[in-house]
C-alpha cells in the first residue's frame, strides 16, 4: 500500500483551510476477496495521519445482498473521522451484484452515520467554507446529478466526489468546476511497464489513475485499497494525502 502526498490547489479556498490535510480512500471492497485485517491496518494508518477531513469515494463492499453490511461497519470502526468530518459517496458495488439494488445500498446508508460518516447521495454540504458535492454512482439506479449540480454555486471553492470517472464526461456534470475525486479503476490492478493497463472498467481508457485535466476541471483517480481479484502489478493500493492550498 502506498501513501501518495500532493497539493490540492482550490480557487477561493478559505484562509482557515490553507495547509489543512484531506485524505482520500476508495474501493475498500469489504467482502470475501479482501482480507479484513489488511483493511483495518489501512484505516488505522489513515487515522494515524490525523487528517482534518476524510473522503471515501465509493465501493465500500462487494456483496450479493446485505450480508456484508455488518462486516463493513466492523472494519470502518477503525477509521477516526477528523475534526472536519468524514464524507462519502457510494460506488456501483454498493448496490449489490448487477449494481441495481437500492435496498442493499439503503441498508448500508442507514448504518454509516453511527460511524461518523456523512453520506452524500446527489447532495452538497458546506464544510468550513468548502463546498463538498457528492454524486451517486454512474452505473447505479441513483445516479442523479440533476438533483444537486444546479443547486451548487460553482463560483465558490468546491470539491466534487464521483466514484466512476466516466461520469465526468457526462453533459450532466458539464457545469462542475474545480476538483473531482474519483476511484473505481483500481489503476487497472495490473499495469505493464510503459504501457496502459489492458483492462479498465471505464469507457474513457485514459482514466487510469492520478491527475487528469478535463476541460479546465481537474480529476484525480485514487487506485483504491481493495480489489475484486487478489492480484496487483505496478498499481499499488493507495491512500492519498492532499494538502489544501489556494490556487
C-alpha positions in Angstrom: 0.0 0.0 0.0 1.3 3.4 -1.0 0.7 6.8 0.7 0.6 9.4 -2.0 1.2 13.0 -0.9 0.3 16.0 -3.1 -1.1 19.5 -3.0 -4.7 20.2 -3.8 -5.0 23.8 -5.0 -8.5 25.2 -4.8 -9.6 28.6 -6.0 -11.0 30.8 -3.3 -10.1 28.4 -0.5 -10.9 30.0 2.9 -7.8 31.1 4.8 -8.7 28.8 7.7 -8.3 25.8 5.4 -4.8 26.7 4.0 -2.5 23.8 4.8 -5.2 21.6 6.1 -4.9 17.9 5.3 -7.5 15.9 3.4 -7.2 12.1 3.0 -9.0 10.2 0.2 -9.5 6.5 0.3 -11.6 4.4 -2.1 -12.7 1.0 -3.1 -12.4 -1.0 0.1 -14.5 -3.8 -1.4 -15.1 -5.4 2.0 -16.1 -9.0 1.3 -14.8 -12.4 0.6 -11.9 -11.4 -1.5 -10.3 -8.7 0.7 -8.6 -9.5 4.0 -10.2 -7.6 6.8 -7.0 -7.3 8.8 -5.4 -5.7 5.9 -8.2 -3.1 5.5 -8.2 -2.5 9.3 -4.5 -1.8 9.2 -5.0 0.6 6.3 -7.7 2.5 8.2 -5.5 2.7 11.3 -2.8 4.2 9.1 -5.3 6.8 7.8 -6.3 7.6 11.4 -2.6 7.9 12.4 -2.2 10.6 9.7 -4.6 12.8 11.7 -6.4 14.2 8.7 -8.6 17.3 9.1 -11.0 15.9 6.5 -11.5 12.4 5.2 -13.4 11.4 2.0 -14.3 7.9 0.8 -15.1 7.6 -2.9 -17.3 4.5 -3.1 -17.3 0.7 -3.3 -17.4 0.0 0.5 -18.3 -3.6 -0.2 -18.6 -6.4 -2.7 -21.8 -8.3 -1.9 -24.7 -10.4 -3.2 -27.2 -8.9 -0.7 -26.9 -7.2 2.6 -24.6 -9.9 4.0 -21.6 -7.6 4.1 -23.1 -4.6 5.8 -22.2 -5.6 9.4 -18.7 -6.6 8.1 -18.3 -3.1 6.6 -19.3 -1.5 9.9 -16.8 -3.6 11.9 -14.0 -2.6 9.5 -14.9 1.1 9.5 -14.9 1.3 13.3 -11.2 1.6 12.9 -11.4 4.9 11.0 -11.3 8.0 13.1 -13.0 11.0 11.4 -11.0 14.2 11.5 -12.2 17.4 13.1 -13.9 18.5 9.8 -15.6 15.1 9.4 -15.7 12.2 7.0 -17.8 12.3 3.9 -18.5 9.6 1.4 -20.3 8.5 -1.7 -21.4 5.1 -3.0 -19.9 3.1 -5.8 -21.6 0.6 -8.2 -20.7 -2.4 -6.0 -22.6 -0.9 -3.0 -25.7 -1.6 -5.0 -25.0 -5.4 -4.9 -24.4 -7.8 -7.8 -25.7 -6.2 -11.0 -25.5 -2.8 -9.3 -29.2 -2.4 -9.3 -30.5 -2.9 -5.7 -31.3 0.3 -3.9 -32.4 -1.7 -0.8 -28.9 -3.0 -0.3 -27.3 0.4 -0.6 -30.0 1.9 1.6 -29.3 -0.6 4.3 -25.6 0.4 4.4 -26.6 4.1 4.2 -28.6 3.8 7.4 -25.6 2.5 9.3 -22.9 4.9 8.2 -24.0 7.9 10.4 -23.4 5.9 13.5 -19.7 5.6 12.4 -19.4 9.4 11.9 -19.6 9.1 8.1 -21.7 11.6 6.2 -23.0 10.1 3.0 -23.7 12.4 0.1 -26.2 11.0 -2.4 -26.6 13.7 -5.1 -26.2 16.2 -2.3 -23.8 19.0 -1.3 -22.6 20.2 2.1 -20.5 23.2 3.2 -17.5 22.3 5.4 -15.7 25.3 6.9 -16.4 27.3 3.7 -15.5 24.4 1.3 -18.4 23.0 -0.7 -18.4 19.2 -0.9 -20.6 17.8 -3.7 -21.4 14.0 -3.7 -22.6 12.4 -7.0 -24.0 8.9 -6.7 -22.5 6.2 -8.9 -22.9 6.4 -12.7 -23.9 2.7 -13.0 -26.3 2.8 -10.1 -30.1 3.4 -10.2 -29.5 6.5 -8.1 -27.2 8.5 -10.5 -29.0 11.8 -10.5 -26.6 14.8 -10.8 -29.6 17.0 -11.9 -30.7 16.9 -8.2 -27.6 18.7 -7.0 -25.5 20.3 -9.8 -27.9 23.2 -10.4 -28.0 23.9 -6.7 -24.3 24.5 -6.3 -22.7 27.9 -6.6 -19.7 26.8 -8.7 -18.0 30.2 -8.2 -17.3 29.1 -4.6 -14.5 26.8 -3.6 -15.8 23.3 -4.4 -14.7 19.7 -4.3 -16.8 17.0 -6.0 -16.8 13.3 -5.2 -17.8 10.9 -8.0 -16.9 7.2 -7.9 -16.7 6.4 -11.7 -14.5 8.9 -13.6 -16.6 8.3 -16.8 -19.3 10.4 -15.2 -17.1 13.5 -15.6 -17.6 13.2 -19.4 -21.4 13.3 -19.0 -23.1 16.5 -20.1 -24.9 16.4 -16.7 -21.7 17.3 -15.0 -20.6 19.9 -17.5 -21.2 22.7 -15.1 -18.9 21.2 -12.4 -15.8 23.3 -11.7 -12.7 22.7 -9.6 -11.5 19.3 -8.5 -13.3 16.0 -8.9 -12.1 13.0 -6.8 -12.9 9.5 -8.1 -11.9 5.9 -7.7 -13.4 2.8 -9.4 -10.5 1.8 -11.7 -8.1 0.3 -9.2 -5.4 1.7 -11.5 -6.2 -1.2 -13.7 -4.8 -3.5 -11.0 -2.2 -4.8 -13.4 -0.2 -2.3 -15.5 2.7 -3.4 -17.7 5.7 -1.0 -17.6 5.4 1.9 -20.0 2.0 0.6 -21.3 -1.6 1.3 -20.3 -3.5 -1.2 -18.2 -5.0 -3.9 -20.5 -8.3 -3.9 -18.6 -10.1 -0.9 -17.2 -13.8 -0.7 -16.2 -14.3 2.7 -18.0 -15.2 3.9 -21.5 -12.6 6.6 -21.5 -9.4 4.5 -21.3 -7.2 7.4 -20.4 -8.8 7.4 -17.0 -6.4 5.1 -15.2 -5.1 6.7 -12.0 -3.7 10.0 -10.9 -4.5 13.5 -12.2 -6.2 14.5 -15.4 -7.2 17.8 -16.9 -10.8 17.6 -18.2 -11.7 20.7 -20.0 -10.3 23.0 -17.3 -11.6 20.8 -14.5 -9.1 18.7 -12.5 -9.8 15.0 -12.0 -7.9 12.8 -9.5 -8.4 9.0 -9.6 -7.4 7.0 -6.5 -6.3 3.4 -7.1 -8.3 2.1 -4.1 -7.4 -0.1 -1.2 -9.3 -3.3 -2.1 -9.8 -5.5 -5.2 -12.1 -7.9 -6.9 -9.3 -10.3 -7.7 -6.4 -10.7 -5.3 -3.7 -9.6 -7.8 -2.0 -6.3 -8.5 1.1 -5.4 -10.5 2.5 -1.9 -10.8 -0.7 -0.4 -9.5 -0.4 -0.5 -5.7 -3.3 0.2 -3.3 -3.4 3.9 -2.4 -4.1 6.3 0.4 -4.0 9.8 -1.0 -3.0 12.7 1.3 -3.8 16.1 0.0 -2.6 19.4 1.4 -5.3 22.0 0.7 -3.8 25.2 -0.7 -5.1 28.3 -2.6 -4.9 28.1 -6.4 
